[in-house]
Amino acid sequence: MKSAPAPRGKSAPPDLFEGLTLADDQKAKISQIRDETKSHLAAVANDKDLSPEAADAMSRGYQRLENGKILEVLTPEQQKQVRQRIAAWRASTEKPQYPSRPVPGPAQTPRPQ
């Protein structure tokens, strides 16, 4: 079951759970969480009273909740692996938050007269 495309033009992360050995009860809980999120996302998509911005915000919120609930199902070691994958994915796709620019030094700063 694939997630909805990432909003705001960002690329979707790879399957962060690929390669994890999940127990049957973990698989069942994750499936239930994803089904609940899917129904919430469908309700948001079908709500014609929401502005596109509000619908996008709600969808992102439900997806964040889904991710948090799924992380709770995982063991501490599995959580660590997923968080490392998330960090690696973010590092490979995101631009620096604040681009570097030259800072004026003492010689370049005008002095008040």
C-alpha positions as CSV (number, residue, x, y, z in Angstrom):
1,M,0.0,0.0,0.0
2,K,1.7,3.2,-1.2
3,S,1.3,6.6,0.5
4,A,-0.1,9.6,-1.3
5,P,2.4,11.8,-3.2
6,A,4.3,14.3,-1.1
7,P,2.7,17.8,-1.1
8,R,4.4,21.0,-2.2
9,G,6.4,19.4,-5.0
10,K,8.9,17.5,-2.8
11,S,9.8,14.0,-3.8
12,A,8.3,11.3,-1.8
13,P,10.6,9.4,0.5
14,P,11.6,5.9,-0.4
15,D,9.8,3.1,1.4
16,L,11.3,3.6,4.9
17,F,10.1,0.2,6.1
18,E,11.7,-1.8,3.3
19,G,14.0,-4.4,4.7
20,L,12.7,-4.3,8.2
21,T,11.6,-7.6,9.6
22,L,8.2,-7.0,11.0
23,A,6.3,-9.4,13.2
24,D,2.8,-10.4,12.1
25,D,1.2,-8.3,14.9
26,Q,3.2,-5.3,13.7
27,K,2.1,-5.8,10.1
28,A,-1.5,-6.0,11.3
29,K,-1.3,-2.8,13.4
30,I,0.5,-0.9,10.6
31,S,-2.2,-2.0,8.1
32,Q,-4.9,-0.8,10.5
33,I,-3.2,2.5,10.9
34,R,-2.8,3.0,7.2
35,D,-6.5,2.1,6.6
36,E,-7.6,4.7,9.1
37,T,-5.4,7.3,7.5
38,K,-6.7,6.4,4.1
39,S,-10.3,7.0,5.2
40,H,-9.3,10.3,6.8
41,L,-7.5,11.4,3.6
42,A,-10.5,10.4,1.5
43,A,-12.8,12.4,3.7
44,V,-10.6,15.5,3.3
45,A,-10.4,15.0,-0.4
46,N,-14.2,14.8,-0.6
47,D,-14.9,17.8,1.6
48,K,-15.7,20.5,-0.9
49,D,-16.0,23.2,1.9
50,L,-12.2,23.1,2.5
51,S,-9.9,25.4,0.6
52,P,-7.0,23.7,-1.2
53,E,-4.6,25.1,1.4
54,A,-6.7,23.7,4.3
55,A,-7.1,20.3,2.6
56,D,-3.3,20.1,2.0
57,A,-2.6,21.1,5.6
58,M,-5.1,18.5,6.9
59,S,-3.7,15.8,4.7
60,R,-0.1,16.5,5.8
61,G,-1.3,16.4,9.4
62,Y,-3.0,13.0,9.0
63,Q,0.2,11.7,7.3
64,R,2.3,12.9,10.2
65,L,0.0,11.3,12.7
66,E,0.2,8.1,10.7
67,N,4.0,8.2,10.8
68,G,4.0,8.8,14.5
69,K,1.6,5.9,15.2
70,I,3.6,3.5,13.0
71,L,6.8,4.5,14.8
72,E,5.1,3.5,18.1
73,V,4.5,0.0,16.7
74,L,8.1,-0.5,15.9
75,T,10.8,-1.8,18.3
76,P,13.4,0.8,19.5
77,E,16.0,-0.7,17.1
78,Q,13.5,-0.5,14.1
79,Q,12.7,3.1,15.1
80,K,16.4,3.9,15.0
81,Q,16.8,2.4,11.6
82,V,13.8,4.3,10.2
83,R,14.9,7.6,11.7
84,Q,18.4,7.1,10.2
85,R,16.7,6.5,6.8
86,I,14.6,9.6,7.2
87,A,17.7,11.7,8.1
88,A,19.6,10.4,5.1
89,W,16.7,11.0,2.7
90,R,16.2,14.6,4.0
91,A,19.9,15.3,3.7
92,S,19.9,14.1,0.1
93,T,16.9,16.1,-1.0
94,E,16.8,19.3,1.0
95,K,18.6,22.5,0.3
96,P,20.3,24.3,3.2
97,Q,17.7,26.3,5.2
98,Y,19.8,29.4,5.1
99,P,22.1,29.9,2.1
100,S,25.6,31.1,2.9
101,R,26.4,34.7,2.3
102,P,29.3,36.8,3.1
103,V,29.2,38.5,6.5
104,P,30.7,42.0,6.5
105,G,33.9,42.2,8.5
106,P,35.0,45.1,10.7
107,A,36.8,46.7,7.7
108,Q,33.6,46.6,5.6
109,T,31.3,48.0,8.3
110,P,30.7,51.7,7.9
111,R,31.4,53.7,11.1
112,P,29.1,56.3,12.3
113,Q,30.5,59.8,12.1
